[in-house]
Amino acid sequence: MFRQRFRQFRYPLIALTVTLALLGTHHQYRLHTSYAASQRSQTITISSAGFLPNRISVREGEVVSLMIVNTDTRPHNLSIRDLNVSSSELKPTQSTMLQFSAEKKGQFTFVSDSPGYPETGYLGLLVIE
């Protein structure tokens, strides 16, 4: 009688055992998974009025991607000297992508210094919280 009952429930018991084992493995896998750093993307337009936007806030540890677009009639760049981040000189209608990791908290100014010195009116602030 016991054998007959065992044969009847053999496959459901095997399926239950496998399901529980997989759930246990999945739970352990999720607990030990490290999460990748979040990413922040922002477009900065350089126009005759300066940087738009001229203030950017990001969180410490984020990977920051800045799309720099020059819509002015003169060449410009974007430089964050305190973080050693700088774009190449962009001619009118050119664009480029800057990518860096926001590793330390603080407020950092960004400027256009393509002729070698900060240009008047081309000033912005990057805040890392």
N, C-alpha and C positions, 0 to 999 in steps of 0.2 A: 504494500500500500504506500509506504513512504517513497519507494522508487518511482512509483507511478506519479505521485504528486511532484516529486523533484523534476521528473522529465517534463511535466506540464509547465512548471515555472522556471525551468532552466534558462531559456533564452531571455525572458523578461529580467531575471536576476543578473544575467551577464550584461544586458543593456544598461541596467541601473548602475552596476558597478563601474562600467566604462564611463558613463555620463558623470558620475560623482568624481571619478579620477580626473576627467578632463576639466570639470569645474574647479577642482582643487588646484590643478596645474595652472589654469587661466588666472585664478585669483593670485597665486604666488607671482606669476609673470607680471601682472599689473602692479603689484606692490613694489617690485624691484625695477620697474622701468623708470629711467630718468627722462624728464621732459626737456625738450629742446628749448633754447632761449626764444622768447617771442620776438617778433619782427615788427618794426614800425616803418611804414613807407610814407614819404611826404614829398610833394612837388614844391619847389621854390622857383618862382619866376623872377628874373632880374629884368626890371623895366626902367624907364627913365625916372620913375618915382622911387626906385630902390628895390629892396627885397620884398616880395609878397608871398607868403606872410613873412613878417620880420621877427616873429617869436614862435619858437617850437618847443614843446614839452614832451619829453620821453622819460621812460623809467630806467633806472639803473639795471644793467644786464641785458637790455634789449639790443638787438641788431638793428641799426638805423640805416635805412636806404633813402638817400636824398636824390631826387631827380632834379637837376639844375637846368633851367631853360632860360636862355638869354633872348629876350624880346626887344632889348634896347638897340639903338643904332650904333653903339660903340662896343668894343670887346670888354668882357668882364670875366671874373672868376669868383669862386667862393672859397674862403679860407677860414678855418677855425684853428688858429695858431696854438692855443693851449692844448689841443688834442692832436696836433700834428696831422690835421686833415685838410687837404686842399685839392681843388679841381684844377685842371689845366685852363688856360685862357680860352674862353668861348667867344667866337665871333658872333655877330648878329644871326639869329635863327638857329644857332647850334645848341645842343644839349649834351649832358653827360650824367652819369650815375656815380654818386659817392656812396660807399658802404663802409660802416665802421661799427664797433661795439661800444656802447655807452657804459664804460667801465667805472667811472667815478662820478659821484654826485657833485653838483655845483651849477654855476651859471657861466656860460662861455659865449663870448661875442664872436660873431662871424662877420667878415668884411669882404669887400672886393678890393684886392690889392694888386691887380694885374699890372699896373705900371711900376709896382714895387713899393707903393705906400698906400695906406687906406684911402679910398676915394670918398669924398664928402657925400653924405646922404646914403651911402651903401653900407648900412650897419644893421645887424640883427642879433638876436639872443637865443641861444640854445640852453634850455633848462633841463638838467638831468635830475630827476627826483628819486 
